[in-house]
Amino acid sequence: MTMQLDPHTDIASISGTVKILRNTFNSRITRPLAWRRTQLQNMINMLENNEAELLEALKVDLGKPMAEGFITDLAFVTGEIKLMLKNLTKWNSTEKVPTPLVAMPAKSVLIPEPLGVVCIIAPWNYPVQLLLVPAAGAIAAGNTVIMKPSEVSPTVSGVLARLVPQYLDTTAVALIEGGVPETTELLAQKFDHIFYTGNGKIGRVVMAAAAVNLTPVTLELGGKSPVIIDKSANIEVAARRVAWGKWLNAGQTCVAPDYVLVDSSVEAKFVNALRTSITDFYGANPHTSDSYGRIVSPRHFDRLVSLMTGGTPIIGGESAAADRYVAPTVLGNVNLNAPIMQEEIFGPLLPIISVKDTNEAIEFITSRDHPLALYIFAENSSVVNEVLERTTAGGVTVNGTLLHLTSPHLPFGGIGESGMGGYHGKSGVRIFQHMKPVLKRGTKIDPKITYPPYTARKLKLFRKVL
């Protein structure tokens, strides 16, 4: 498979596509659960029937190992969709809620309604998962959907552009390809929800565009997700789990450990354990490993090589522009004012910062923007509780990395600079629904005490019951 260099959709067709989706939604075709169930099952069929082609596309764009691509981009999606199918009726059913005394006699319910036409804009790092999981949630909620994969992963974009119309209802689900011009035109349309995954700079553009129509947004952004290594941590296990979380997808993961704050008393031991883990995972020369990915583009490769100057490589440091390889790299002597500590790394570079204790680590983290993820390694439960109490992050894994986002029962999302809104599991459907509040009153009983004129006797009664 060769890389498709310039996937794009005719800009002039975008407004018409959105109009078709709007007409379909207004026709109520997407309301029956049977229609939603069919679309979700077809999405699973699309992934399973074309697994080899999708895995090859991930390899072309990202050098992604087959096992890694299957786990993180395909199996993750099918797992989420199967959970939606299992709970489709339940998550779309009317919910009874209590009714206050003042409204009696009455019954109160929440009715889940689809929002309308939803726009999903996905990034390039997990180009199948981060496009299809929110799209599946929107479909499960009864919406029509327009999807925009990233042009930075053009091979995957091209494959999905061909497959989506083959498997999904083309009057209700559309996919457009392209870069800035196409996305700009897309954002000029009126949507009922925009779901964007990417960086904060573009997140602001999306939010500004959405504000024109008062369109609600979900922003899944990034940031610098820290790791705290307490002196009580199991160092060998911590190093292994940090190494896995950091160098999965060559570090191109929004919740990858961005930097490590390690207690000075265990720093040397931790770095040595990281070195061992890298060798265990990728061999003596990761460049030749079939389990290690590549940087997505020459531009991102150059950016990472430049960032590396913010510290001294104590493990790795090698790079090769020809195949966009950057070695698993651990940096010491890190300049805290250098770009590598001011912007999200999004690559296989891991700065190590020595701290005197966990309190100093907490103060370091809280002096910066809220991260998308935070990781604390400690056997001392008091230390863990203190970190949880004093820090704020989109999500946390204790004694591990990344895995909080794998649970469909834990909404995944950021806070502040790292985003707004959470999804996965039920939350991934609910975010595309309006829970319409309805209070139903009967007419056989109509207490006159609630009506004027308001007497002293009525006021006395109100004080007792309200």
N, C-alpha and C positions, 0 to 999 in steps of 0.2 A: 504494500500500500504506500502510495506517495502522498506527501502533504499537499492539501488543497490550500493554495496561497491566498486566495482572495474571495472567501465566501461572502455573498451579499444578496440582499433582497432589493428589488426595485423600490426605491423610496416612494415613488408615486402611488404604489399599491398599498402602502401601510394603512392609510386612513380608511380605505375601502375594506381592508381585512378586519379592522376594528369594528366597522359598521356591520359587517356580516355577523361577527360575534355578538354584537349588541342585539341585533334582530333575533338571533337564535335564543339568546337569554330571554328576551321579551316574549318569545313564543312559548316559553316554559318547557321546552324539550328537555332541559337539563334537570328539571325538578324531580321526576320519578327516580326512586332509588335503583330501579332496574337499569336505567340508562347509565347512571354513575357506576354501578357494579360492572357493567359491560366494558366501560372505558378503562376502569382500573385493571380488570383482568386482561384486557388487550395490551395495556402498558407492560404488565408482567410478561405476556407472550412476546412482545417486541424485544424485551431484554433477553429472554431465554432463547428465543429463536435466532437471535443475531449476536449471541455472546462473543463468538470468535472475532467477528468484525469490529465490535465495540472495543474489545480488549486490544486488538491490533491498532486501532485508532488512538487509544490511550498511550500505547507504546510509542507510536510515531510522534505524538504531540509532546509527551512528557517523559518518554523513556520509562514508563511505568511498568514494573514487573507484573507478569500475568496474575500471580496470586494477590498482589497488592491491589491491582485494578479490580479483580473480581470481588474482593472483600469490601473495599471502600467505595467503589462506584456502582457495582451491579447488585451484589447480595444485600447491601445496605438498603438500596431502593426497594427491591422486591420484599424485603422484610417489613419495611414501613407500609407498603401497599397491602400486604397480606393482613397486617394488623388493622388497617382501615377497612378492608373488606369484612373482617370478622366482626367489627364493631359499627359497621355502617348504619344499621338501623338504630342502634342505641345512641350514637353520637348525633343523629339527626331527628331524635324524638323530642317531643314536647316535655319539658321538665316542670313538675309541680314545685311551687315554692310557698312559704307561709304567707298569710295575709294578716295585716295588722288589724287590731280591734276597731280602729277608726273607720276602716273600709267595709266592715261586716254589715250585712251578710254578703260574702263574695268568695271567689276562688282566684288564685293567682298562678300564672304559668309563664314560662319562657319558651318561646317558639323559635327554633333555629332557622334562619333564613339565609340563603346565599346572597352575596353582596352584589354580584353582577358580572362585569367583565374585569378580569384580574390580569395584571401584567407581571411576569416573572423575568427578572434580569439576573443571569447567573455568571459566575466567574469561571476562570480557566483551570483552576487547580484540581477540583473534583468535578469536571464538567458534566458528567452524567448525573451524579448524586444531587448536586446543588441546583440543578435545573428541574429534575423530575420529582424529587421529594416534595418541594412546595407546590409544584404543578398538580401532583396527585392529591394533595390536601385540598387544593382549590376545587378540583373536580369532585372529590368526595363530598364537599360542602354544597355542590350544585351550581358552581359558577362556570362560565366560559373562560378560556385561558389563552393568552398569547405569550409565547415563550421566546426569550432572546438569549441564546447561548453566546459565549464569548468568542470573539474573532481571534483571540490569542491562542485558542486551541482549535484551529480551523478544521482539522481532520475529523475530530469528534463532532464539531458543529455540522459539517457536511453530511456525515452519516445520519445524525439525528434529523436533519432537514429532509432527508430522503425517507427515513423510516416512519416518522410521526404521521404523515398523511396516509401511510399505508395501513396503520393500525388504529388510529383514533379518528373520531368524527370530525371531518374537516370543516364543518359549519360551526363547530364549538371549540375546537382546539387548533391553534395555528402556531407556526414557528417562523420567525424572521431571522435572517443572518445579516451580519455586517458590523461595522465599527461605529465611530462617533457620529457620522451623518445619519445613519439608520437609527441609532439609539436616540439621537436628538429629535428626529421626526416621531419616533415612537412615544417619547415623553411629552410631545406636544398634544397627544390625543387625550381624551377624557376617559379615565378608568375609575373603577370603584375600589380598587386596592392595587398598590404597587409593592412588590416584594423584591428587594434588591440585596444581593450579596456581593461585597467587594470592599473597596477602601473608603475611608472617610471623606476624601476629597470629592469623589464621584457621588458618595452618599449625600453630600450637601447639594449637589446639582439635582439629584433625583428628588430630594425633599423640596427644593425650591420650585421645581416643575410641578410637583404634586400640589403645592400650595395654591397654584393658580385655580385649580378646581376643588380645593379643599379635600383632596383625595388622601385617605389614610395610607400610611406607609409602614412597612416592616423593613428595618435596615439591619442586616447582618454584616457587621463591619469587622474590624480586627483590633490591632493594637499590640502592645508588648506584653505577652503573657509570661509572668515570672514563675520561677521555681524557687522554693525555699528548701534548703537542705539543713535541717537541724542536726545538732551534734548527737541526738538520740536516734537518728535515722539508721535503718539497715542500709549501709552504704552500697553494698554489692547489688542489692535489689533496686535501690534508688537509681543507681547509675544505669542499670539495664533498662529500666522503665523510662528514664529520661532519654536515653539513646534511641529507644524505639520510637517514642513520641516525637523526638526532634528530627530524626532522619528518615522517617516515613515520608514518602513522596519528595525526597530530597529537601525536606524542611519547608515545602511549599503548602503549608497547612495553616489555616487561620488561627487555630488554637495550639499550634506547636509551641513548645517551650522556647521563649525568645531569649531569655538570659537566666542565669542561675545565681542566686544569692546563697553562698555556702558558708557555714560556720568555719572560721579559720582553723579550728582545731581538727577538722576532718577534710579540709580542702585537698591536700595532697592525696589522701586515700581515695577521695571521690574522683579526682582527675585520673588517677591510675586505673580505677574501676571503669571509668568511661572508655579509656584506651582499650581495655580488655574487651568490653562489650562491642566496640566498633569492629575489632578484629574477629570476634565471635560471629557477628552478624554479616560482615562484608569481606572477610578475609584480610590478608596482609595488604592487598592492593584493591581498595573499593572500586577503582576505575574499571576493573575487569569483572566485577561482581554482577551477576544477573538479578540480584535482589536490591540493587540501588539505582534510583532514577536519575533523571537529568533535568537541568534548568529549562524552563519552557521556551525561552527565546534569547537571542543574542543581547537584546537590550537588558533583560533581567540578569543575564550572565555578567555583563559589564558592571551593572549596578552592584552586584554582590562582590565582585572582585575589588571594586572601589571601597565598599564598606569594610572589607577585611583589614584595611589599613588603620582602622580604629583600635586595633589591639595587636598582640603578638601571637602568632599561631604556636600553640604548644602541642597540638595534635592536628594532623592534616595540613591544610593550607594550600594544597596543590590545586591546579585548575587546568582545563584544556578547552580552548574556545572552539576547536573543531567539532566536538560533539557536546558542547555546553555542559561539561563536567566540572563540578566544584566538589572537592572532597569533603567528607564529614570533618568539620573543622571546629576545634575548641580554641578559644582565644583567651589569653591572660593579659595582664597589664593593660586593661581596657581603659580608654579615655572616655570618661562619662559624658564629656561634652561633644564627642565625635558623633557623626551621623548614625553610626551603628547603635548608639544608645538613645537616639532621638527619634528614630523612625522604625516601623515594623520591619524586621529583617526579611522574613518570608523566603528563607533559604537555609542552607545547611551550615550556618555559622552560629556558634554557641558561645557567647561571652560568659566568662566565669568571674564573679565579683565576690571577694572575700569580705565577710562581715564578722564583727566580734560576737554577735549573738542574734537570736531571732528577733529581738526587739528592734535592733538596727535594721534588719531586713524589712520588718513591717513598716517602719518609718520611711524607708526608701520607697516602698511600693505606694504608700498613701500620699507621698509627695507628688505623685504622677497621676496621669489620667487613669480612670478605672479600666482595667484590662478585660478582654473577652474571657480569659480563663486564668486561673491561678492554681498552682500545684504546691502542696506542702508535704514534705517527707519527714515524718517524725514518729517515733514509737511512744513518745511522751504525750499522752492525751491532753494534758494541760496546755502544752505548746500548740497542739492542733486547735483546741478550742479558742485559744487566744488569737490565733491567726484568723479563724473564722469570725470572731467577734469584732476584730479591729480593722479588717480589710473589706473592700467591696469589689466584686468581680462578676462578670456575666455568669460564670459557673466555676465550680471547684471540684477537683479530684484530689482526694487525700491518699497519699502513698501510691500514686499512679499518675498517668498523663492521658489526656484525650478522652478517657472512657466515660466521663459524665455525659458526653453528647451521644453516646450509643444507646442510652436508655430512653425508650419512648414515653416513659413516665416522668422524665425530667425535661421541662421545656428548655430548649437550647437557644440562647440569644445573648446579647450584650446589654450594657448599661452605660449611659453617657456617651463618651467618644467611641465606645466599642459597639454601639448599636441600640436598637429599641425593638421590642417585640420578641417573642420566643415561639418556637415550633418544635415539631416531632411528636409522634403519637397523636393523642386527642388534641393537644395544643395546635398541631399542624393542620387540623381541620377547623377547629374553633376560630383560629385567627382569620379565616375567610368566611365567617358567618356573622350575622347580626342576631344576637339573642333578643328577639323582640318581646318586650314585657307586655303582658296582657292581663288585665283584671276583669273578671266576669262577675257581674252582679245580677241577682234575681230581683223580681218586682213584687213578689207576694208580701214581703215584709219591707216597710219603708219608714224607719224610725223618724218621727218628726223632730226629735230632739236635735238633729243635726242641722235643721233649717232655722233661719231667723223667724221671729225676733229672738235675740240672745238675752235671756234673763239672768238674774243673779243665781237662780236655782240651777239653770243649765250650766253656768260657769262653774258652780260648786261641783257639779257632777263631772264636768270635763276634767277638773283638777284631780279627781279621784281615779279616773280611768285612763287618763293620758299620761 
